[in-house]
């Protein structure tokens, strides 16, 4: 079993305070007995960086699939479109479009968590039908697979790097609209979408009900569609329970989720490794800058007598 934990750490002062309150006995025992794999073996970026377009856990999951790891060009959209039943040919350029609300402030524009829009399928369908002609006019092929899952296919998307939406939620969108030439076309589309949605009656109805209007979109998951045989190994388990509280900056909820993780999957992994010492067990902890992986390591005989020494989980997590 290879347990992957995204959003295991964050970089704000408040998250740092929450990190200091964590009591993760199972994780500390496990990391104290296991060894981190060398950075060169992990194949991740040379220096930790919180401004990469792709999140550390995305880079890790791409490597585990056997994809080339190029920042902002990890084709999760093509993989998701294929899972949604759309015909996706290897090498085609795909991206995922997420309906969003951009909150305009005095100094910057922040992207609000799309989950908070509570957009239902009927509203999504109306918005999709209204916006699709803007994309079709530029030769983009649009598909809607769910209320928040819109897909675009266009040759340019195979080589257009984009930021993961989880990088942008709650943050200034300008930080994540890079200077790639193809982004200019995306910016123009965003401007046209914003103008159209500003006067759309559906948004008037939403505001009457106390809901935020949908006023833009985010493009992510771009890249050339991979071979479908490049799938995530069956023994990889991705536990995403830390994601929602981290994006909401609910650090009390995040700490509680970490406690549940430690008592559940982390403990189960440690017990599985104890039962099957020859198994290919691993744990990957992924923060905002980097993902680190630990595996069972041979231990000196005397550590078994002393019981070993636990790791300092808050310190290790704070470095991610």
Secondary structure, 3 states (H helix, E strand, C coil): CEEEECCCCCCCHHHHHHHHHCCCHHHHHHHHHEEECCHHHHCCCCCCCCCCCCCHHHHHHHHHHCCCCCCCCCCHHHHHHHHCCCCCCCCCEEEEEEEEEEEECCCCEEEECHHHHCCCHHHHHHHHHHHHHHHHCCCCEEEEEECCEEEEECHHHHHCCCCCHHHHECCEHHHHCCCCHHHHHHHHHHHHHHHHHHCCHHHHHHHHCCCCCCCEEEEEEEEECCCCCCCCCCCEEEECHHHHHHHCCCHHHHHHHHHHHHHHHHHHHHHHHHHCCCCCCEEEEECCCCEEEEEECCCCHHHHHHCCCCCCHHHHHHCC
